[in-house]
Amino acid sequence: MPLHWDDKQKIMRLVVALSAGIILSSIAMMSQNKPSTGPGSSSEINAVYVDHEIAVDAAHPAAEWGKASPVSFDFDWQGKNPDAGRETRVRVLWSETTLYLRFECRYRELFLFEDSDPNGRRDHLWDRDVVEAFLQPDPSKERYYREFEVSPNGMWIDLDIFPEGLADLKSGLRRSVVLDEKSHAWNAELAIPMKALTQQFDAHAIWRANFYRVEGTKEPRAYLAWQPTNSPQPNFHVPSAFGGMRFVGRDSR
């Protein structure tokens, strides 16, 4: 039976609508595991649940890391001057006893300490190239949080930050770092005991957090931040600028 012109137009509109829906659906699926990028693109990161402890091995990441969508940043602490050559990606996993962080970094140059304590701890590690995580389990205590740093050659420091100053946290963290100088990339993994972060972990709570990066041999060095602090001079200690960290996955088992 021949189609009238009106019928043909209706069919064409239906085909276009269906095609658009398919395209939009495909784009959404493709973007699910892409890192959020750009200042303000995402103010939260999801920590994804694992029901067992995983090996900390930066060179051979556990398959579970594939469940954690990364956040990504390559701009400075004011959200300016993006530099793809210094892109940093962060993923987070959690179990009942451990918080896991994975940093994936591109770099332009290395500036490292050559000495540390026998266990790898190094005071003033931020004076060289590092990644940093500031974690605040109780947002109601704005000036109280934990600071963790690791360098491309595996040195580390953990600190308890409070209004009067800071102290060694002695968290018992474990870490692994791999450096690929040919590719100008380095990755780091941290496993932090939950008991060093909070005495009463609540998976329904939303923590506050920020992630940072320092690189360069002389000023002006590169000071990068996931959530820009917007301070006039480089300053990571701005809790009001922290983003959020949600704990997801356990209730969906």
HELIX and SHEET records of a PDB file:
HELIX    1   1 TRP A    5  SER A   31  1                                  27    
HELIX    2   2 ALA A   63  LYS A   67  5                                   5    
HELIX    3   3 ALA A   84  ARG A   86  5                                   3    
HELIX    4   4 LEU A  125  ASP A  127  5                                   3    
HELIX    5   5 MET A  194  ALA A  196  5                                   3    
HELIX    6   6 PRO A  239  ALA A  241  5                                   3    
HELIX    7   7 ARG A  250  SER A  252  5                                   3    
SHEET    1   A 9 VAL A  71  PHE A  73  0                                        
SHEET    2   A 9 THR A  88  TRP A  94 -1                                        
SHEET    3   A 9 GLU A  44  TYR A  49  1                                        
SHEET    4   A 9 GLY A 243  VAL A 248  1                                        
SHEET    5   A 9 TRP A 207  GLU A 215 -1                                        
SHEET    6   A 9 VAL A 130  GLN A 136 -1                                        
SHEET    7   A 9 TYR A 145  VAL A 150 -1                                        
SHEET    8   A 9 TRP A 156  PHE A 162 -1                                        
SHEET    9   A 9 GLY A 165  ASP A 168 -1                                        
SHEET    1   B 6 VAL A  71  PHE A  73  0                                        
SHEET    2   B 6 THR A  88  TRP A  94 -1                                        
SHEET    3   B 6 GLU A  44  TYR A  49  1                                        
SHEET    4   B 6 GLY A 243  VAL A 248  1                                        
SHEET    5   B 6 TRP A 207  GLU A 215 -1                                        
SHEET    6   B 6 ALA A 222  ALA A 225 -1                                        
SHEET    1   C 5 VAL A  71  PHE A  73  0                                        
SHEET    2   C 5 THR A  88  TRP A  94 -1                                        
SHEET    3   C 5 THR A  98  ARG A 106 -1                                        
SHEET    4   C 5 ALA A 185  PRO A 193 -1                                        
SHEET    5   C 5 ARG A 174  ASP A 180 -1                                        
END                                                                             
